[in-house]
Every structure is written in structure tokens, then in C-alpha cells.
Amino acid sequence: MTNPQNQGTAMNADVFEAVCAMGDAARTAQSQLAQANTEAKNQLLNAIADALDQHADDIAAANTLDMNQAETDGMDAGKLDRLRFDQQRIAAAAQGVRHVASLPDPIGEIVRGYHLENGLRLQQVRVPIGVLGMIYEARPNVTVDVASLCIKSGNAVLLRGGHAAEHTNAATLAVIADVLTKHGYDHNMIATVDQYGRDGATAMMEARGHIDVLIPRGGAGLIQAVVRNSKVPVIETGAGNVHIYVDRTGNPDKAIPILINAKTQRVGVCNATEKLLVHKDIAESFLPKAAAALAAAGVEMHADERAYVIIEHAGIANAQLVHAADEDWDTEYLALKIGIKVVDSLDEAIAHINRHSTGHTESIIAEDYSAIEEFTARIDSAVVMVNASTRFTDGGVFGFGAELGISTQKMHARGPMGLREMTTTKWIGYGTGQVRE
């Protein structure tokens, strides 16, 4: 086996060999899973959900260790929120597993089929991808989500969950592995490379032929590092520089609750709104109300010059108001901060969003149907909301039970990735002796 590039030490080469071997073991385990019918997979998923409930105290105790260390290390509030995996979130994750079990099995679904003139019958059917790799940061719920989706879709997975959540992920995976073994499945089907630290993540990126596709989920730095350096095909999940545009016809009674929900419900998630654009025709009346609500929620406002003057003149108590810099428009804050800009037109709003967005989710608040239609047609993002919070961009909310992440690329999958996005297809030709002339 050829050593990977940029592996400068014997230990790194050893890690590469070990991770490739894990990928091969996962493939063997996946071939067993691929033979399981829907009923067997659902029974396995429900058993995992029950085990998560039964061992919730143990998992939560492990999470407390991670949370305490993260707080000591100075982790910010947004990341701490993602890291938390207490009894309530464990119960929600278990319920998500049960939801996945209740969903239709995509494997074997006929995408299309037809007969050729010579009588050959062709069918395109859904099949598992094979061995997935997930690299993610401080998100222990992802461990459960990915495991459940992989089992239902017939895939195996190697996980790199990051140092910050190592105790939580280890406790969670121990529960899942025990259930797999008790039900006669190879525990290598869902395995972690966390024991190898960052070298494990690097090896996953190099393990082409041993891992079929790699999915990074985390901040922009992590995602771009994987996209730039991976030799394994990557499905790019996006950082969320998410926008709300309030049109000149926007109803403030709708806009302000949507804005506060989208910005503050959970600040450390990729579908939280980071930017507010307001049409100039309503800026004088709308911005003081919006700024007062944001100030009451403790949100720091990074305003362009026109927005700054309007908000400052309103004299809002406790307003945290600063002048926006050029870099603000490209920043995913993941904190109680928001960029605010006044735009002259719908065209300017769309151009600004398409220039600065990460392609995740955008929302328009408007009553004018033509403005809504133009916005939804021209915005180049995975999800566009109309008069609704950006927080709805989520696999669970979309009815997928769970998600691998939100894909912001345009090939294979775009938007929340659920069971169907974890499949590929193959063609089957049924003949009666035909030969090609």
C-alpha cells in the first residue's frame, strides 16, 4: 500500500494503514447489512433507540466531562450549545432514531424503468453508497443521527467526532456497538477513528478506495480543509452565512418574531440567521423596532452606515451597536451578533446575498407575490424560506428523522441530507437473450 502524501512520520503512516484497514472492515460489515431487509433494519434501529434511553444517564455523565473541559478551555457559547448532550437531547435523539425506523426504506426503490425496442427491460434502482466517512466537531447528536441513517440506508461509516466530544461519542458508540453485536451484526459497521486524533482525520481524507465519500460537518475552516485536501470524494456541507431580507412590503408583525427566532433560538447552529437586509423604503420605520427587539435579546448589531444612523437616532436602551466592516458580510458569527444593511432594491438584496452567502438558507419577508417569486427564483442557495424562520432548514423538521448535514453543493445532494441522499443508483437490465448488433 502506498503511503499517503504529507505523512511525515512512521506513526502517521501507521495511522493511515490502520484507518484503511478500518475502512475495509467497515465494507465487509456493510455487505452484511446490505442483505438485511427493512423489517430487520427497523428492529435494529428501535433496539438502539431503546438502549439510548436506557443508558442516557451514562451518556449524559460522559457529556458532562466534555462540557466541563470545554468550558475550562474557553469554548464559546455557540459551540457549547452544540456540544451539550443531556438527557433531554439524548431522548430527542432516540426519538429521531425511531422516526428513521418509521420512514420508507429507499433501498431497492425503482427510480425509473422502461423497455428498449429489442425487449430489454431496464431499471434504475437505489442502492447504498457503501462506506461513508464523517468528520465533525463538538456535535455528539451527529453520532446518533449518522448511525441511524446509515443503518436504514444500508451504509457503513467511519466517524471522526473531534476531541471536544470524545467522552460523549465514546459512550454513545459503546451503546450502539453493544446493540449491533447482540443482534448479530459486525460492530465495525459504525466505527470511530477518534483514537488517532487529527492524524485519523487526515488518514480518512487520504483513504480513497477504502472510504467511498467523505462528509465534513462543522465550521467553515473544517469544511474547507476537507474540501481542499481530501482525495476521497466530498459532499460539502456548508457554513451558514444566512440572510433575512425584509422587503418594502414586509409585514413587521411577521418579520420581527421571525428575526428573533432565527437569530436567537440557537445561535451556534448553521441555520441561524447572521445577516438582516432591509429595503430602504421601510428602514426608517422598521429598523428601530427590529433593533429594540434584538437589543432586548442581547444581540450585538454590526450595522452599515445607513442602518447605524437610523438605529443610533432611535436611542434604544442597551443597544450594542457597532459599525460594520467589510469582513462582516462574509462572517458566520455563531454568536449573538448580526450584520444589518439597508438596500435600495430587491435587486440589490439578491445580488448582495448571492455574493456573500454560503449557499445555505435565505428568507424573504414580503407580501408582494411578484417580489417573493423573483427572490425564490434568483437566490442561489440550497433552501429559500418565505415569511418563515431560517431555523426550519433541518432534516428532522423536513421529515427525514435525522440528517447527515445541509449540503450546499450542487452535485448529488443539496439541502438537508436524509435517507435518499445516502443512496446512489445502479442499472439492472433484464433480457431474454438479446445481443447488440
MOUR-V89188 format. One record per residue. RES is the residue in three letters. PSI is psi as a letter, one per 20 degrees, with the letter a starting at -180 (none if undefined). BURIAL is 1 if it has 9 or more other ideal C-beta (glycine too) atoms within 8 Angstrom, else 0. D_LAST is the distance of its C-alpha to the last C-alpha in Angstrom with 2 decimals. Layout:
BEGIN
res psi burial d_last
RES PSI BURIAL D_LAST
RES PSI BURIAL D_LAST
END
This chain:
BEGIN
res psi burial d_last
MET p 0 42.68
THR p 0 43.38
ASN q 0 46.46
PRO q 1 46.01
GLN q 0 47.31
ASN j 0 50.78
GLN n 1 51.83
GLY i 0 55.11
THR r 0 56.71
ALA h 0 56.01
MET g 0 56.53
ASN g 1 53.81
ALA h 1 51.40
ASP h 0 52.43
VAL g 1 51.78
PHE g 1 48.29
GLU g 1 47.56
ALA g 1 49.10
VAL h 1 47.17
CYS h 1 43.83
ALA h 0 44.83
MET h 1 45.68
GLY h 1 42.27
ASP h 1 40.66
ALA h 1 43.05
ALA h 1 42.23
ARG g 1 38.51
THR g 1 39.34
ALA h 1 41.54
GLN h 1 38.91
SER h 0 36.44
GLN g 1 39.17
LEU h 1 39.81
ALA i 1 36.16
GLN i 0 36.44
ALA q 1 39.48
ASN r 0 39.25
THR g 0 40.88
GLU g 0 44.10
ALA g 0 44.60
LYS h 1 44.09
ASN h 1 46.52
GLN g 1 49.08
LEU g 1 48.89
LEU g 1 49.35
ASN h 1 52.32
ALA h 1 53.87
ILE g 1 53.61
ALA g 1 55.23
ASP g 1 58.04
ALA h 1 58.57
LEU g 1 58.82
ASP g 1 61.51
GLN h 0 63.31
HIS k 1 63.35
ALA h 1 63.93
ASP h 0 67.39
ASP g 1 66.11
ILE g 1 63.37
ALA h 1 65.87
ALA g 1 68.36
ALA h 1 65.82
ASN h 1 65.09
THR h 0 68.82
LEU g 1 68.86
ASP g 1 66.09
MET g 1 67.77
ASN g 0 71.13
GLN g 1 69.74
ALA g 1 67.80
GLU g 1 70.98
THR h 0 72.91
ASP i 0 70.32
GLY k 0 70.70
MET p 1 67.36
ASP r 1 67.40
ALA h 1 67.63
GLY g 1 64.06
LYS h 1 62.59
LEU h 1 65.20
ASP g 1 64.07
ARG h 1 60.46
LEU h 1 61.72
ARG p 1 63.81
PHE m 1 62.42
ASP a 0 65.37
GLN h 0 65.54
GLN g 0 64.68
ARG h 1 61.53
ILE g 1 60.55
ALA h 1 60.94
ALA h 0 58.78
ALA g 1 56.11
ALA h 1 56.23
GLN h 1 55.88
GLY h 1 52.86
VAL g 1 51.28
ARG h 1 51.98
HIS g 1 50.43
VAL g 1 47.22
ALA h 1 47.27
SER i 0 47.58
LEU q 1 44.56
PRO q 0 41.11
ASP p 1 38.90
PRO i 1 35.95
ILE p 1 33.96
GLY i 0 31.12
GLU p 1 31.45
ILE o 0 28.27
VAL g 0 28.09
ARG q 0 25.31
GLY q 0 22.61
TYR r 0 20.18
HIS p 0 17.27
LEU r 0 13.88
GLU h 0 12.96
ASN j 0 10.73
GLY i 1 13.97
LEU p 1 13.62
ARG p 1 17.21
LEU p 1 18.11
GLN p 1 21.71
GLN p 1 23.58
VAL q 1 26.74
ARG p 1 29.89
VAL r 1 30.74
PRO q 1 33.73
ILE g 1 33.76
GLY d 1 35.37
VAL o 1 38.55
LEU q 1 40.46
GLY p 1 43.45
MET p 1 46.34
ILE o 1 49.13
TYR r 1 51.91
GLU p 1 55.62
ALA l 1 58.51
ARG m 1 56.50
PRO h 1 56.89
ASN h 1 55.48
VAL h 1 52.10
THR g 1 52.16
VAL g 1 52.24
ASP g 1 49.83
VAL g 1 47.14
ALA g 1 47.63
SER g 1 47.31
LEU h 1 44.23
CYS g 1 42.51
ILE g 1 43.30
LYS h 1 42.05
SER j 1 38.80
GLY k 1 38.24
ASN q 1 38.92
ALA r 1 41.35
VAL q 1 43.61
LEU p 1 45.92
LEU p 1 48.90
ARG n 1 51.32
GLY i 1 53.98
GLY q 1 56.59
HIS h 0 60.10
ALA h 1 61.89
ALA k 1 60.39
GLU h 1 60.15
HIS g 1 62.59
THR g 1 61.08
ASN h 1 57.50
ALA g 1 58.55
ALA g 1 60.39
THR g 1 57.54
LEU h 1 54.89
ALA g 0 57.23
VAL g 1 57.35
ILE g 1 53.56
ALA h 1 53.03
ASP g 1 55.54
VAL g 1 53.74
LEU g 1 50.36
THR g 1 51.93
LYS h 0 53.78
HIS j 1 50.59
GLY j 0 48.78
TYR q 1 46.69
ASP p 1 46.65
HIS i 1 48.98
ASN i 1 46.91
MET h 1 44.64
ILE o 1 47.18
ALA r 1 49.05
THR q 1 51.15
VAL j 1 51.64
ASP h 1 55.00
GLN i 0 56.81
TYR j 1 55.45
GLY b 0 56.71
ARG h 0 55.20
ASP h 1 53.65
GLY g 1 51.54
ALA g 1 50.24
THR g 1 49.50
ALA h 1 47.63
MET h 1 45.50
MET h 1 44.54
GLU i 1 43.55
ALA l 1 41.69
ARG p 0 38.11
GLY i 0 35.81
HIS h 1 38.60
ILE p 1 38.99
ASP h 0 36.01
VAL q 1 37.94
LEU p 1 41.58
ILE o 1 43.66
PRO q 1 47.11
ARG o 1 49.66
GLY b 1 53.07
GLY r 1 54.85
ALA h 0 53.39
GLY g 0 54.36
LEU g 1 52.50
ILE g 1 49.35
GLN h 0 49.22
ALA g 1 50.00
VAL g 1 46.98
VAL g 1 44.69
ARG h 0 45.91
ASN i 0 45.96
SER p 1 43.23
LYS i 0 40.25
VAL p 1 38.92
PRO q 0 37.19
VAL p 1 39.94
ILE o 1 40.26
GLU o 1 43.32
THR q 1 45.98
GLY q 1 48.49
ALA q 1 52.16
GLY n 1 53.71
ASN n 1 55.51
VAL q 1 55.61
HIS q 1 57.22
ILE p 1 59.02
TYR p 1 59.59
VAL o 1 62.40
ASP r 1 61.93
ARG h 0 64.91
THR j 0 64.27
GLY q 1 64.09
ASN o 1 66.41
PRO h 1 68.59
ASP h 0 69.21
LYS g 1 65.51
ALA g 1 65.04
ILE g 1 67.79
PRO h 0 66.95
ILE g 1 63.27
LEU g 1 64.27
ILE g 1 66.60
ASN g 1 64.12
ALA h 1 61.29
LYS h 1 63.56
THR i 1 65.83
GLN g 0 64.40
ARG o 0 62.74
VAL h 1 63.10
GLY j 1 61.04
VAL q 1 57.65
CYS i 1 54.82
ASN j 1 54.98
ALA p 1 58.69
THR p 1 59.48
GLU i 1 60.67
LYS q 1 61.22
LEU p 1 62.88
LEU p 1 62.41
VAL p 1 64.81
HIS p 1 64.84
LYS h 1 68.00
ASP h 0 69.11
ILE j 1 69.80
ALA g 1 70.51
GLU h 0 74.31
SER h 0 74.36
PHE g 1 71.49
LEU g 1 71.83
PRO h 1 75.35
LYS g 1 74.26
ALA g 1 71.12
ALA h 1 73.07
ALA g 1 75.77
ALA g 1 73.24
LEU g 1 71.56
ALA g 1 74.99
ALA h 0 75.99
ALA j 1 72.88
GLY k 0 73.79
VAL p 1 70.94
GLU p 1 71.56
MET p 1 70.55
HIS n 1 69.20
ALA q 1 69.73
ASP r 1 69.03
GLU g 0 72.09
ARG g 1 72.06
ALA h 1 71.41
TYR g 1 74.02
VAL g 0 76.73
ILE g 1 76.07
ILE g 1 76.08
GLU g 0 79.07
HIS h 0 81.04
ALA i 1 80.45
GLY l 0 82.60
ILE p 1 80.58
ALA p 0 82.36
ASN j 0 80.69
ALA p 1 77.84
GLN n 1 76.07
LEU p 1 75.13
VAL q 0 73.93
HIS p 0 72.50
ALA q 1 68.73
ALA r 0 67.46
ASP h 0 64.20
GLU i 0 62.64
ASP h 1 63.38
TRP i 1 60.52
ASP j 0 57.97
THR p 1 59.77
GLU o 1 58.77
TYR g 1 62.29
LEU l 1 61.70
ALA r 1 65.41
LEU m 1 67.90
LYS q 1 67.25
ILE q 1 65.58
GLY p 1 64.98
ILE p 1 66.19
LYS p 1 65.43
VAL p 1 66.42
VAL q 1 63.76
ASP i 0 64.36
SER r 0 61.32
LEU g 1 58.18
ASP g 0 56.26
GLU h 1 58.31
ALA g 1 57.79
ILE g 1 54.00
ALA g 0 53.98
HIS g 1 56.30
ILE g 1 54.26
ASN h 1 50.92
ARG h 0 52.65
HIS i 1 54.43
SER q 1 52.54
THR j 1 50.52
GLY k 0 48.03
HIS e 1 49.27
THR p 1 51.18
GLU q 1 53.24
SER q 1 55.36
ILE p 1 56.90
ILE o 1 60.12
ALA q 1 60.34
GLU i 0 61.12
ASP o 1 59.53
TYR h 0 56.10
SER h 0 54.89
ALA g 1 55.93
ILE g 1 54.14
GLU g 0 50.91
GLU g 1 51.10
PHE g 1 51.88
THR h 1 49.06
ALA h 0 46.53
ARG i 0 47.63
ILE p 1 48.61
ASP m 0 45.97
SER r 1 46.70
ALA h 1 45.00
VAL p 1 47.52
VAL p 1 49.80
MET q 1 52.71
VAL o 1 54.75
ASN l 1 58.40
ALA q 0 57.77
SER q 1 58.38
THR i 1 55.86
ARG i 1 56.69
PHE i 1 54.24
THR n 1 51.26
ASP p 1 50.83
GLY h 1 48.23
GLY g 1 50.87
VAL h 0 52.10
PHE i 1 48.59
GLY j 0 48.20
PHE i 1 46.10
GLY g 1 48.87
ALA a 1 48.76
GLU q 1 46.87
LEU h 1 45.62
GLY a 1 47.01
ILE o 1 46.54
SER p 1 43.56
THR j 1 44.35
GLN a 1 41.08
LYS j 0 38.18
MET q 0 35.17
HIS g 0 34.25
ALA q 1 37.64
ARG p 0 40.56
GLY a 1 43.91
PRO p 1 45.11
MET o 1 42.61
GLY b 1 42.49
LEU g 1 40.18
ARG h 0 37.03
GLU i 1 37.51
MET j 1 37.55
THR r 1 33.98
THR a 0 30.59
THR q 1 27.30
LYS q 0 24.15
TRP p 0 20.89
ILE p 0 20.03
GLY p 0 16.79
TYR o 0 17.45
GLY r 0 14.75
THR k 0 15.17
GLY j 0 12.62
GLN q 0 9.33
VAL q 0 6.42
ARG p 0 3.78
GLU none 0 0.00
END
